[in-house]
């Protein structure tokens, strides 16, 4: 059978609850923007500007350990807030 007669495969990925990628990205950016400045700055440099920890630390004038701690705490804050912003039910912990 010629390749142009083969049907396109069905998209088997799980839906993210109806949010488009653009909407989810906007929600993430808003959540990051709402963080305290010290966490927001570290996350923006690391994730949005693709800086490594060392470069972000130099840019912020901070020790690398401080930037690592701020990234960790910022991610923790986002994990606690994003499910609410995305209207995704959180699983109860056993």
Secondary structure, 3 states (H helix, E strand, C coil): CCHHHCCCCCCCCCCCCCCCHHHHHHHHHHHHHCCCHHHHHHHHHHHHCCCCHHHHHHHHCCCHHHHHHHHHHHHHHHHHHHHHHCCCCCCCCC
